[in-house]
Amino acid sequence: MEIKELQKIIQENGVVGAGGAGFPTYMKLTDKADTILMNCAECEPLLKLHRQLLEKHAYEIMKTFHMVAETVGASEAIIGIKRSYTQTVNALKQHIEEFPGMRIHLLDEVYPMGDEVVLIYEATGRVVRPGGLPIEQGVAVFNVETLYNVYRAVESGKPVTDKYVSVVAEVNKPVTVRVPLGCTLEEVVEQAGGITVKDPVYFVGGPMMGRIGQPSDPVTKTTNAILILPKDHLIVQKKQRTSSIDLKRAASICCQCNTCTDLCPRNNLGHPIDPARFMRAASNHDFQDLNPYINASFCSSCGVCEMYACPQSLAPRTLLADMKGGLRNAGIRPPQGVQPVPVKESREYRKVPEERLMARLGLTRYDKNAPLDETLVPVPKVRILLSQHIGAPAQAIVKAGDQVERGQMIGAPANGLSVGIHASITGKVTEVTDRYIVIAKM
């Protein structure tokens, strides 16, 4: 298959990165990639769906991965997977000899192994420059569910209309379910047999990089997990803090131990992000050297500094994110052409063990099986966002009153970086705005 042909199939069927920010997958297909990586590192604690999906559909996903490698002309296809996922690794080993040029790379149980910059270094030894893209190093990275969506688009012409979501923590029966895009978080959580705490908090995504959501929020193409947590949980409290107070706390109690920088995954790969210098400068209103502020642009927001490293429970990640946002709003772009310094020899001793991370965050008791149920959950209504990806929102091509079938395109790709959006249920369009489309079963 030609690259342009595959790009068109992927774009029209709405395939985007299913594990991160939703980068349109068709744009990753290029003959500049000599290596492609499958990300099955399940970056955050408690997330399980990628290893489950890969175990159950190993052949289909590996076949698609091989097809992508042949299409772009990559000489190597690497499956990055944690060695502790023994059942999934065994499923891969059953088929690996069928796909020349493909190999399995076993990863340690550390965080943030799923960060593509970290994964690329672990699997290939290549370092992506600060602010750079993996393709500059000849690498393209795809996660497991994304490749499964490519498989369904290519083999069956099926667009992305549903999402796999793990529901864990304070629920009776942790589970990974398949739900229509646009259903509510509450409808997803109902599949886990009920909530076990009063005044629950819906935490969407992983515990390190996720956000607090509302029960009525719609599921999107990047919704990976819902953690139900008590309102007094450490993670919830950290997310609800105020930046202005965090800055004052830093000014009063930061002990200058430098641990936030010592354990920073990007800093250890030679990137110029330095949380300790930033905290020292920001808390003292020191603007003699602007580099600590400008280099905030290179922070990956993994949260190691804030959620694990700091002995004073300060908030470097949050304050760095505020600074990144301020720079963007001011039209200040990250410095171009910055090259990393050599990877630190001490990096191997500064990795964050996931088991210890879960214990520190009070999550160990939630680390339970969440079996995969692929039965599509029925819902009466969906609210499908037109922007579920990086780039321009899709443009609605239906109007209120139209009857639509599941899988029908309801939002066409816009000019520029964009993908199609499709009906996730069969029914009647009841509302169309510039942000979303509502469909109700009749």
N, C-alpha and C positions, 0 to 999 in steps of 0.2 A: 504494500500500500504506500502511496506517495504521502509525504508529510502534509501537503495542503489538503488532501482528501481526508486524512485523519483529523486534521485541525477543524475542518468544516463539520464533521460528524460530532466531534466533542463540543464545539461551540454551540451548535444548534440544539444539542441534547442537554445543554446546561450543566456540563461537568465542571466543577471547580474544586479547589483544594478542600477536602472534607474534614481536615483536622486543624486548620489554622485560621488564617484571615480570609480564605475563600478566593485565592488567586486563580483566575481562569486558566484551566489546565492546558488549553490549546496553545497558549503563549509559551509554554515550556518546551514545546516540540520544535527542535532545531537541529540541524546537522552539525552544530558547534559542540554538541554533547558527545564526548567520547566515552562517558560513563553515566549510567543512570542508577539511581539508588531507590530502593523501596524502604520506606520508613515504617518499621514495626517496633519502634522503641517505646510506644505508649508513654510519651514523655512524662505525664503527670501521675502522681499517686492515685490509686483507686480506679483509673480508667482501664477498661478491659476490652472494648469492642473490637479493636483492630486485631488483637491476637485471636479473638474468638472467630471473627470473620475469615481471617487467613487460614485458621485451622479447618474450618468447615468448607471453604471454597478454595483450597490450596491450588488445585490444578487450574481452575479457571483464571485465578488471579496471576499465577505464574505464566500461564499461556499469554495473557494480555501483556504482562511485563516484558516477555520475550518479543512479542509483536512490536511493542513500542521501541525496544532496543534495535530491532531490525529496521524499523521505519526511519529512525533518526540516524542509523549507521553507527550506533555505539558499539564499542568493542567489548565492553563489560557491563553486566547487569548484576548489581550487588543487593542482596536482601539483608538489611540491617535489622537484627532482632535480638532482644535480650536473651541471654543463655538460660535464664530461669523459666522461659516460656517453653518448657520441654515438650508438651503435647503438640504445640504449633510447629516447633523445630522438627519433630518427628514426621509430621504431615508433609513438611517441605522436602525432607530427605527422601520421601517415597517417589518424588517426581523430578528431583533436581538433575538427574542424569539425562532427562529428556530434553533439556534446554541448554545447548552449548553456549559457553560464555557467561553462564549465570553461576553465582556462588553465594553461599550464606556466610555472613560475617556476624559472629556472636559478640554481643555487647554486654558490658557490666551493668549491674542493677544500680545505676546512679542517676542523679538528676542534674541538669536537664538533657538527657541523652537524645531526646527527640528534637531538640533545637537543630535545625538542618545544618547550621554552621559547625556545631559540635559533632553531629553525625558524620558529616563529610570528612572531618579530620580523623575521626576514629576509624572510618572505613577505608579511606584512601590516603591519609597523610597530607592532604592538601589543605591549605588555609585560605579561606575566603577573606578578601581584604575588608577592612572596616567600611561599612556602607555599601559593599559590593554585592553582586548577585552570584549565586553558585555557578551559573553558566560561564562566568569569567574564568573559572577553573575547569571548564569543560564538563560540568556535572549538572544533572537535572534530578530533582528529588520529587517523588510521588508517594503519598501515603496509601495504606492498604485499601481503605474504602473508596478513595478516588479511583484507583485502578479497577476495583470491582464495578464502579459506575461506568468506567470506560468499556469494560467487558460487556456490560448490558447494552450500552449504546451501540457498540460495533456488532455484536453477535445477534441482538434481537431488536435493535432500533428503539430501545426503551430509554426515554429521557429520565432525568433525575426528578422523581416525584415523592420520594420518601427518604427517611433518615434513620440510621441506627443510633440509639441513644441508651447509655447506661444510666440506670436510676439506682443510687446507692445511699448509704449512711442511715439516717433515721427513718427507715421503711421496714415493713414486715418481711418482704421478700425481694431483696435486691435482684435486679433483672436487667438484661439488655434487650430492648424491644425495637421493632421496626414500625415507624409511625409516618403518617402523611405530613409533608411539609405544610406549615401553616396551622397545624393543630396547636392547642395551648400546652404550656408546660404542665399545667394541672392535669390535663387529660393523659399525659405521658406518665406522670407520677401515680395516677390511679392504677396503672398496670402492676405496681409494686406491692399491692396488697394492703395499702393504707400507711399513713404516717404515724410515727410512734411518739411524737413530741407535740406539745402545745405551741402555738405561735411559731410555726416552722419558717425557716428562711430557705428560699429556693436559690441555691448557688449554682450558676450555670457555667459549665466548663470545669477545668481542673481546679483543685484547691489552691494552686500557686498563682495561676494567671487568669482564673475565672472572674465572674462578676455576680453581684446580687441581682436576681431577676424577680419578676412578678409572676404569679400563677397564670395570669392572662396573656403573658408574652407568647408570641408564636415561635414554633420550631423553625429553624432555618437550615440551610445546607451545611452550616458549620457548628451546629449544636451537637456536641459529643456526649455530654454527661449532665445530669442534674443531681447535685448533692443536696439532700434535705438535712439541714443542720439546725440545732437549737439556737435561739437568738443570742445566747451568751457564749457561743463557741468562739474560741480564739480567732479563727479565720474571719468570722463575721465581724468581730470587734475591730480587727485590723482594717477591714474594708470600709468601715463606717467612720474612721477617724478623719479629722479635719486637717488639711495640709498646713494651714496657718499655725495651728497648735503643734503639729509635728515639727515645724521649723523651729519654734520656740523651745521645744523639748530637746532638739538637737543642739541648740545653742547652750542649753543649761547642763546637759548630762553626757554628751558624746565624750568618750574617754580617749579618743584618738588611737584606738587599738589597731586600726587598719584591717580588721578581719573581713569587713565587707568587700574590700578590694582583693585581699588574699584569696578569698573563695569565689570571686567573680569569674564565671566560666569564660566570658569573652576576654577579660583582662588576661587570663592565663593562656589564651590563644594569641596574645600579642596585640590585642586591640587597645586603643588609647582610653577606653572608658575606665574611670577611676572613681568609684563611689566615695571613697574616703576623702579624696581631695575636694570633690564636689560638696560633700557635707560640711567640710571645714570652711570652704569659701562661702557657701550659701548661708550657713548659720551665723557667720561673722560679717555678712554683707561686704565681703572682700572682692573687689572688682579689679584689682591690680593686674591679675592674670585671668583672661577670659577663657582660656582653654578648658578648665574644668566644666564650665557651662556649655561651651560649644560642643565638647565631646559627649555631652549627654545624648546627642543624636545617635550615638553608637550603642546605647543601652538596649538590650533585647527584652527588658522587662520580665526576665525569668523569675525574679523575686527571691533569689538565693540570699541576697544581701539583707533583705527586709524580713523574710519569713524564717530564715535559718541562721545566718551568720551573726547578726548584731546581738551582743549580750545585753544591750540596753533596750531592746525592742523598739528601735527607732525605725524610720521609714524612708530609707534611701531610694528604693524603687519608686515609691509614690511621688517623691519630690523630683526625682529625675524625669518621671513621666510628665509632671507639670511643666518642667523646663522644656522638654521636647515639644510639648504642645505650644508653649509660648514662642519658641523659635519658629515653629511652622506658621503660627498666626502672624508673626512679624515678617514672614517671607524669607527667613534665613534658612538656607539649605545646608545640609551637612557638608563639611569640607570634602572636596573631591580629590581623588588620587592619593589618599592617605594609605600608606603601606604598613602592615603589622610588623612589630619587632619580633624577634625569634620567640617561638613557643617556650614558655618557662619550663625548666627542668622539673620544678616542684609541682607542676600541674597534676601529675599522677597521684600525688599525695594530698591534693586539695579537692578531690571529687566528693560530691555529697551523696552518701549512701542513702538509697530510697527508704530503707527500713528505718534508719535513724531519723530521716526527715519526717516520716509518718508519725513516729513516736513524739517528736518535738511539736508537731502540729496537732496532736491529740486525735489522730486518725486511725491508729492501729486497730482499734476494735471494729472499725468499719471495713477492714480489708477482708471481705468475704466474697464467695462466689456470686456472680451475677449472671446466671445462665442465659444464653442467647435464645430468644424466641423470635423466629422470623415470620410469624403470622402477622400480617398487616393489621394494625389496630384500626377498627372502624370509628369514624367520628362524623358528627352531623354537619359540621361547618369548618371551613378553614379561612384563614386570613394570610394570604401569600404575599410576602414582601417582594417588590420589584428589584430591590437592591439586596442581594444576599452574597455579594462578591465584591472584590476590589475592582474599581473601574466604574464605567457609566451604568446607571440602572437600566434594566430592560424597559422597553416602551410597550405599554398596554395595547393589545390589538383586539380586545373584546370590550363590550359595553354591558351595562346593567340590563338584565333581561335575557341575555344570551344563554343558551344551553351549551354546556361544554362536557367533553368526555375526559376521563382521567388520562393523562399523557398528552393532551392537546396543548399546543403552544398558546399561551395567553399573553406572553410578553416577548416581543422580538428583540434580539440583540441590538443595542444602540450603536451609533458610530463610535469607533475607537475600541477600547478594551471593554468588552461586554459579552454576556452570554444570554441564551434564551431562558425563559421561565415557563413552567408548564403546570397545568391543573393537576392537583394531587388527589382529587376526588371527582366523581361524575356528579353534576348538578347544575344549578342555575346561578349565574353571576348576579349577585345582589348589590354590589357596590364596587366602583372603580375610582381610585384616586391616583395622584401622581406618585404615591408611596406604596400602595398595596391594592390587591384584588380580593374580594370576599366571594366565596362560592359556598352555597348551601345545598345539601341533598334535598331532593324533592320527593 
